[in-house]
Amino acid sequence: MRYKDLFLDFDDTLYDTYGNAVIALQETFDAFHLEQYFDHPQTFYDAYWAVNIDLWSRYSKGEITRDYLIEERFRRPLMESEKFRASHSSLHTPHSTPHTYLLNMSDRFLDFCSTKPGVVEGAHELMDYLKAKGYRMHMTSNGFHEVQYKKLAACGLKDYFDTIILSEDAGVNKPSPLYFDYALRQSGAQRETTLMIGDNLQTDILGAMNAGFDALLFNRWQVKTDDGPQPPTYVVESLRDIMKIL
């Protein structure tokens, strides 16, 4: 085999983070009775996703802290409601001390998320195939420590992994080369016989390639792959297509 070790991104590559979060966001909306602030739930959902994408991009680059992300991802969408602003004036300052209301909302949302079992179509089939082929598999993630282990338990994927490599343990996020150096040390893998697999072109694929790895993009989001400095080593449209390569 050309590769012996596989670095596998977890969120939205194997675990259906987006699909599970859609459900959890609806549950959070109901639990906190946000209908009193928003005439249409979709207004809140759309604002949340726009903010969430921005914050996770900045977090992966090390531009913001975990605590800032946790507070801001709900503060900013909520502040789009005039009714909410009127009743929570203490949240007007972006860099204020995290408010109990926001932290409670974030905790409930993460609880809802982490108990969801949903995986991306073909995830279990792929992992069974790769395990049978003898690959050593290592989970790589920028997700929060306590949340990721709950997700792994909920979806039944934990036992497939030889190593779980989280950015909070590494002290640096993907796409930093330092993260991938840490991943090699933790897994005992060799750079030249390791393949990175993920859905995020920037953090997973370009990050790995800049660190000297081959990389396979699971192009779940239909992004353009020819605009960067170098194309991914492989590109697939479904998880089952990976079995044709490995």
Disulfide bonds with the S-S distance in Angstrom:
none
